[in-house]
Amino acid sequence: MQQQPQRVSGRAVGAVMFIAALAVTVAWIVLRVFFTVQPAEGEPSGATMTASSNAVGSMAERAAPRPITKPFDHVIVLSIDGLRADAVEDAVRRGRPGFAALLEGPHTLEARTDPDITVTLPNHTGMVTGRLFKGPQGHNWLPNDLPPTIIEGGTLHAAHGSYVPSMWDVAHDHGLLTGMIASKEKFILYDNTYREEQGAPDAVAPDHGRAKLDVVELAFRGEGVERKAEAALDRAAADGRRSLWFLHFADTDFTGHGKTWDMTPGSDYLACVDRMDALVDRLVRHVGSNPSLKGRTAIIMTADHGGGAPPLSHTVHDSPLNFRIPFVVWTGDGTAGDLYALSPTRSRPSASERMTATGGAPIRNADAGNCALWLLGLPPIPTSTVGAEQDLLAGWSRPAP
């Protein structure tokens, strides 16, 4: 008699998922303690804070951007790790609701990564600092794994040689609640960089302290990130706090590395893209269902890179499979538009171009930070070089309520 295969009960699977999630949470707590060992009192932490005052002062030298008519109360910068632009296009064509909803706002599927590198931490660092990787004005963070401890140089300031302001600096110093909910442990880099001991003095009265990130959480895959984001937004709204959030869904990147960035129907990668679409749909619906968030919340969605060159990775920086990404601004009012048409200072590359033939700047994922600040009615990131003019939506106006 043939033996029947054993079946694992749904309760057992749920228990395994709970234990895995608990393990990730415990690991994150350990990382925050272990990897953030402080320098001895009186020792520099990799960069002096005097650079901060110079950075803030440079803001006055820039031409004032066109102000938004009515700033949003909450802005979410959502990075879907390893999300190819053609995967978004495919999902919308197949009627997936989440990405279709986001594309009701200004958008392009011809945005670009950093021109010189298509890996996770350097591109996410660009998003939050408004800098590219290379050069004297670059953020200069190259490693793509767990950073060393603070005392061993595990901050952006140490890598660059002076203080590197972020979108969180600007929002925090203006009294907003700031947060990051990520799904990779190595994002502790940003907690290391912008905690109380490493953050710059508050540049705007009253003094809100030097820690630029109020909320730092790790979640178990995209589902956990989205759930935590809903709760965090609700708390901010209930407390009457305006807020700036950075969310990170890693699932598409994990699937690409494990199963390739296969774009054929029924592939593991496209199935994962559909799961990310469902999470986006859930987030958009949640915002729309809360009167304290509806009409007051904007979402910027982009990616750190695509993937597929080589098949199980994304390290070939001049491959369109890797450098071609989405950039979407959802405002909840249905005012769609071609983001390049709305951004007269940007030049649209062809699908195969990493940079434009004319030398004009394309829209990049590093535009996210300054675009988010503009939507909040805040000034640009000091010393940033991408989107510092805050003119990405120069041709867009928020409709009257």
C-alpha positions as CSV (number, residue, x, y, z in Angstrom):
1,M,0.0,0.0,0.0
2,Q,1.4,3.3,-1.0
3,Q,2.1,5.6,1.9
4,Q,0.2,8.9,1.8
5,P,2.3,12.0,2.0
6,Q,2.2,13.9,5.2
7,R,0.4,17.3,5.1
8,V,1.4,20.2,7.2
9,S,-1.6,21.9,8.9
10,G,-2.3,25.6,8.4
11,R,-1.8,26.1,12.1
12,A,1.7,24.6,11.9
13,V,2.6,26.8,8.9
14,G,1.3,29.8,10.8
15,A,3.4,28.9,13.8
16,V,6.5,28.6,11.6
17,M,5.8,32.0,10.1
18,F,5.3,33.5,13.5
19,I,8.6,32.1,14.8
20,A,10.4,33.3,11.7
21,A,9.0,36.8,12.2
22,L,9.9,36.8,15.8
23,A,13.4,35.7,15.0
24,V,13.8,38.6,12.5
25,T,12.6,41.0,15.2
26,V,15.0,39.7,17.8
27,A,17.9,39.8,15.2
28,W,17.0,43.5,14.5
29,I,17.2,44.4,18.2
30,V,20.5,42.6,18.5
31,L,21.8,44.5,15.4
32,R,20.7,47.8,16.8
33,V,22.6,47.1,20.0
34,F,25.7,45.4,18.6
35,F,26.3,47.5,15.4
36,T,25.8,50.8,17.1
37,V,28.7,50.7,19.6
38,Q,29.5,54.4,20.3
39,P,32.9,56.0,20.2
40,A,34.3,56.9,23.6
41,E,33.3,60.3,25.0
42,G,35.2,63.0,23.2
43,E,36.1,60.9,20.2
44,P,34.8,61.9,16.7
45,S,32.2,59.6,15.2
46,G,33.6,59.7,11.7
47,A,32.8,63.3,10.8
48,T,32.5,66.5,12.6
49,M,29.1,68.2,13.0
50,T,30.5,71.5,11.9
51,A,29.9,70.5,8.3
52,S,26.2,70.5,9.1
53,S,26.1,74.2,9.7
54,N,27.8,74.8,6.4
55,A,25.4,72.5,4.7
56,V,22.4,74.2,6.1
57,G,23.8,77.6,5.2
58,S,24.1,76.5,1.5
59,M,20.3,76.3,1.3
60,A,20.1,80.1,1.1
61,E,22.3,80.1,-2.0
62,R,19.7,78.1,-4.0
63,A,16.9,79.7,-5.9
64,A,13.7,79.2,-4.0
65,P,11.5,76.5,-5.6
66,R,7.9,77.1,-6.6
67,P,6.0,76.3,-3.4
68,I,3.2,73.6,-3.5
69,T,-0.2,75.3,-3.2
70,K,-1.3,73.0,-0.3
71,P,1.4,70.8,1.3
72,F,0.6,67.2,2.2
73,D,0.6,66.2,5.8
74,H,2.1,62.8,5.2
75,V,4.5,61.5,2.5
76,I,5.6,57.9,2.0
77,V,8.7,57.1,0.0
78,L,8.2,53.5,-1.0
79,S,11.0,51.5,-2.5
80,I,10.2,48.1,-4.0
81,D,13.6,46.4,-4.1
82,G,14.4,44.9,-7.5
83,L,11.2,46.1,-9.2
84,R,11.7,46.4,-13.0
85,A,9.8,49.0,-14.9
86,D,8.5,46.5,-17.4
87,A,7.1,44.4,-14.5
88,V,5.0,47.4,-13.4
89,E,3.9,47.8,-17.0
90,D,3.0,44.1,-17.3
91,A,1.0,44.2,-14.0
92,V,-1.1,47.1,-15.1
93,R,-1.7,45.5,-18.4
94,R,-3.0,42.4,-16.6
95,G,-5.4,44.6,-14.5
96,R,-3.5,44.5,-11.2
97,P,-5.1,47.3,-9.1
98,G,-2.3,48.5,-6.9
99,F,0.2,49.7,-9.5
100,A,-2.8,50.9,-11.7
101,A,-3.9,53.1,-8.8
102,L,-0.4,54.6,-8.4
103,L,-0.1,55.3,-12.1
104,E,-3.2,57.6,-11.8
105,G,-0.6,60.1,-10.5
106,P,2.4,61.7,-12.3
107,H,4.7,58.9,-13.3
108,T,7.4,57.5,-15.6
109,L,8.6,54.0,-16.4
110,E,11.8,55.4,-17.8
111,A,13.5,56.5,-14.5
112,R,17.0,55.6,-13.8
113,T,19.2,54.3,-11.0
114,D,22.5,55.8,-10.1
115,P,24.5,55.9,-13.3
116,D,27.5,54.0,-11.9
117,I,26.1,51.3,-9.7
118,T,22.9,49.2,-9.5
119,V,22.9,47.7,-6.1
120,T,20.8,48.2,-3.0
121,L,22.5,50.3,-0.3
122,P,24.2,52.9,-2.7
123,N,20.9,53.5,-4.5
124,H,18.8,53.7,-1.3
125,T,21.3,56.1,0.1
126,G,20.8,58.2,-3.0
127,M,17.1,58.3,-2.4
128,V,17.3,59.6,1.2
129,T,20.3,62.0,0.6
130,G,19.7,63.3,-2.9
131,R,23.2,62.4,-4.0
132,L,24.7,60.1,-6.5
133,F,27.4,57.6,-5.4
134,K,30.6,59.0,-7.0
135,G,32.6,62.2,-6.7
136,P,33.3,64.9,-4.1
137,Q,29.5,65.6,-3.9
138,G,28.6,61.9,-3.9
139,H,27.5,60.1,-0.8
140,N,30.4,57.6,-1.4
141,W,28.8,54.6,0.3
142,L,29.8,51.5,-1.6
143,P,29.3,48.4,0.7
144,N,26.1,46.4,0.2
145,D,26.0,44.3,3.3
146,L,25.7,44.8,7.0
147,P,27.7,47.9,7.9
148,P,30.4,47.9,10.5
149,T,29.8,49.4,13.9
150,I,29.7,53.1,14.3
151,I,33.1,53.2,15.9
152,E,34.4,51.2,12.9
153,G,33.1,53.7,10.4
154,G,29.6,52.4,9.8
155,T,27.9,55.7,9.0
156,L,27.5,57.7,5.8
157,H,29.4,60.6,7.4
158,A,32.5,58.5,7.9
159,A,32.4,57.2,4.3
160,H,32.0,60.7,2.9
161,G,34.3,62.5,5.3
162,S,31.8,65.0,6.5
163,Y,28.2,65.2,7.6
164,V,25.7,63.9,4.9
165,P,22.2,65.5,5.5
166,S,19.1,63.5,4.5
167,M,15.5,64.0,3.9
168,W,14.9,63.0,7.5
169,D,17.1,65.9,8.7
170,V,14.9,68.4,7.0
171,A,11.6,66.9,8.1
172,H,12.7,66.3,11.7
173,D,14.2,69.8,12.1
174,H,10.8,71.2,10.9
175,G,9.0,69.2,13.6
176,L,7.7,66.3,11.5
177,L,7.6,62.7,12.7
178,T,10.1,60.6,10.7
179,G,10.4,56.9,10.2
180,M,11.9,54.0,8.3
181,I,10.3,50.5,8.1
182,A,12.6,48.2,6.2
183,S,12.9,44.5,5.4
184,K,16.6,44.1,5.2
185,E,18.9,44.2,8.3
186,K,21.6,46.2,6.5
187,F,19.3,49.2,6.5
188,I,20.5,49.7,10.1
189,L,23.1,51.9,8.3
190,Y,20.6,54.7,8.4
191,D,19.8,54.2,12.0
192,N,23.6,54.3,12.7
193,T,24.0,57.5,10.7
194,Y,21.1,59.5,12.0
195,R,20.7,58.6,15.7
196,E,21.1,61.1,18.5
197,E,24.9,60.8,18.8
198,Q,25.5,61.0,15.0
199,G,22.8,63.4,13.9
200,A,23.5,67.1,13.4
201,P,22.2,69.8,15.7
202,D,18.6,70.8,14.9
203,A,18.8,73.6,12.3
204,V,15.3,75.0,12.8
205,A,13.9,76.3,16.1
206,P,12.5,74.9,18.4
207,D,15.1,72.2,19.0
208,H,13.8,68.7,18.4
209,G,17.1,67.0,19.2
210,R,19.7,65.5,17.0
211,A,18.1,62.1,16.2
212,K,16.7,62.4,12.7
213,L,14.8,59.1,12.7
214,D,12.0,58.9,15.2
215,V,10.8,55.4,14.2
216,V,13.1,52.6,13.0
217,E,11.6,49.1,12.5
218,L,12.4,45.9,10.7
219,A,9.5,43.8,9.4
220,F,9.1,40.3,8.0
221,R,8.8,40.8,4.2
222,G,6.6,43.3,2.5
223,E,3.4,42.2,4.3
224,G,4.9,43.1,7.7
225,V,6.2,46.4,6.4
226,E,2.8,47.4,5.0
227,R,1.0,46.4,8.3
228,K,3.4,48.4,10.4
229,A,3.1,51.4,8.0
230,E,-0.7,51.4,8.3
231,A,-0.4,51.5,12.1
232,A,2.3,54.2,12.1
233,L,0.3,56.4,9.8
234,D,-2.8,56.0,11.9
235,R,-0.8,56.9,15.0
236,A,0.7,60.0,13.4
237,A,-2.7,61.2,12.2
238,A,-4.3,60.5,15.6
239,D,-1.5,62.5,17.4
240,G,-1.9,65.4,14.9
241,R,1.7,64.9,13.7
242,R,2.8,65.5,10.1
243,S,5.1,62.8,8.9
244,L,7.7,61.5,6.4
245,W,8.1,57.7,6.0
246,F,10.6,55.5,4.1
247,L,9.2,52.0,3.4
248,H,11.1,49.1,1.8
249,F,9.6,46.0,0.3
250,A,12.4,43.5,-0.4
251,D,10.4,40.5,-1.7
252,T,10.9,41.1,-5.4
253,D,14.7,41.3,-4.9
254,F,14.7,38.1,-2.8
255,T,12.7,36.3,-5.5
256,G,14.9,37.6,-8.3
257,H,18.1,36.4,-6.6
258,G,16.5,33.0,-5.9
259,K,14.5,32.4,-9.1
260,T,15.8,35.0,-11.6
261,W,13.9,38.1,-12.9
262,D,11.9,35.9,-15.2
263,M,9.2,38.0,-17.1
264,T,7.4,35.0,-18.6
265,P,3.8,34.5,-17.6
266,G,3.5,32.4,-14.4
267,S,7.0,33.0,-13.3
268,D,7.9,33.2,-9.6
269,Y,9.1,36.8,-10.1
270,L,5.8,38.0,-11.7
271,A,3.9,36.2,-8.9
272,C,5.9,38.1,-6.4
273,V,5.3,41.3,-8.3
274,D,1.5,40.6,-8.0
275,R,2.0,40.2,-4.2
276,M,3.7,43.6,-4.1
277,D,0.9,45.0,-6.1
278,A,-1.7,43.7,-3.6
279,L,0.3,45.4,-0.8
280,V,0.3,48.7,-2.7
281,D,-3.4,48.3,-3.2
282,R,-3.9,47.7,0.5
283,L,-1.9,50.7,1.5
284,V,-3.7,53.0,-1.0
285,R,-7.1,51.7,0.2
286,H,-6.1,52.2,3.8
287,V,-5.1,55.8,3.1
288,G,-8.5,56.4,1.4
289,S,-10.5,54.8,4.2
290,N,-9.0,57.0,7.0
291,P,-10.5,60.6,6.9
292,S,-7.4,61.9,8.7
293,L,-5.2,60.5,5.8
294,K,-7.4,60.8,2.8
295,G,-6.4,63.8,0.6
296,R,-3.5,64.5,3.0
297,T,-1.1,61.7,2.0
298,A,1.1,61.3,-1.0
299,I,3.1,58.2,-2.0
300,I,6.4,58.2,-4.1
301,M,7.2,54.8,-5.4
302,T,10.4,53.8,-7.1
303,A,13.1,51.0,-7.0
304,D,16.7,50.8,-6.2
305,H,17.4,48.7,-9.3
306,G,15.8,46.2,-11.7
307,G,17.4,42.9,-12.2
308,G,18.4,40.0,-14.5
309,A,21.9,40.9,-15.7
310,P,23.4,38.5,-14.7
311,P,20.2,36.3,-14.4
312,L,20.4,35.9,-10.6
313,S,21.6,39.4,-9.9
314,H,21.6,43.1,-11.0
315,T,25.3,44.1,-10.9
316,V,25.8,45.0,-14.5
317,H,25.2,48.7,-14.2
318,D,25.0,49.5,-17.9
319,S,22.2,46.9,-18.6
320,P,18.7,48.3,-19.2
321,L,17.4,45.3,-17.2
322,N,19.1,46.7,-14.2
323,F,19.0,50.5,-14.6
324,R,15.5,51.0,-15.9
325,I,13.0,51.6,-13.0
326,P,9.7,53.2,-12.2
327,F,9.2,56.6,-10.5
328,V,5.6,57.3,-9.5
329,V,4.0,60.2,-7.5
330,W,0.6,59.3,-6.2
331,T,-1.4,62.2,-4.8
332,G,-4.8,60.6,-4.5
333,D,-6.6,63.1,-6.7
334,G,-6.4,61.3,-10.1
335,T,-4.2,63.9,-11.7
336,A,-2.1,61.6,-13.9
337,G,0.6,62.9,-16.2
338,D,3.9,62.0,-17.9
339,L,6.5,63.0,-15.3
340,Y,9.0,64.0,-18.0
341,A,6.4,66.3,-19.6
342,L,5.9,67.9,-16.1
343,S,9.6,68.2,-15.5
344,P,11.1,70.6,-18.2
345,T,14.6,70.4,-16.7
346,R,14.8,66.6,-17.2
347,S,15.6,64.7,-20.4
348,R,13.9,61.4,-21.3
349,P,16.3,58.6,-22.2
350,S,15.3,55.9,-24.6
351,A,14.7,52.4,-23.1
352,S,18.2,51.3,-23.9
353,E,20.0,54.5,-22.7
354,R,21.5,54.6,-19.2
355,M,22.1,58.4,-19.7
356,T,20.6,60.6,-22.3
357,A,22.3,61.3,-25.7
358,T,22.0,65.0,-25.0
359,G,23.6,64.8,-21.6
360,G,20.5,66.1,-19.9
361,A,19.6,64.6,-16.5
362,P,17.0,61.8,-16.5
363,I,14.6,61.3,-13.6
364,R,16.4,59.1,-11.0
365,N,15.5,57.3,-7.9
366,A,17.7,59.8,-6.1
367,D,15.0,62.4,-6.8
368,A,12.8,60.8,-4.2
369,G,14.0,62.7,-1.1
370,N,13.7,66.2,-2.5
371,C,10.4,65.4,-4.2
372,A,9.0,64.2,-0.9
373,L,10.1,67.3,0.9
374,W,8.5,69.5,-1.7
375,L,5.2,67.7,-1.4
376,L,5.5,68.5,2.4
377,G,6.2,72.1,1.7
378,L,9.7,71.8,3.0
379,P,13.1,73.0,1.6
380,P,15.5,70.7,-0.2
381,I,18.2,68.5,1.5
382,P,21.2,70.7,2.2
383,T,24.2,69.9,-0.2
384,S,22.1,67.5,-2.2
385,T,22.7,67.4,-6.0
386,V,19.8,65.4,-7.4
387,G,16.4,67.2,-7.4
388,A,17.8,70.1,-5.2
389,E,15.8,72.6,-7.3
390,Q,12.6,70.7,-6.3
391,D,11.3,71.2,-9.9
392,L,10.4,67.6,-10.6
393,L,6.7,68.5,-10.6
394,A,7.2,72.0,-12.1
395,G,4.3,71.4,-14.5
396,W,1.9,70.0,-11.9
397,S,-0.4,71.8,-9.6
398,R,-2.5,70.3,-6.8
399,P,-6.2,70.6,-7.7
400,A,-8.4,72.7,-5.4
401,P,-10.4,70.7,-3.0
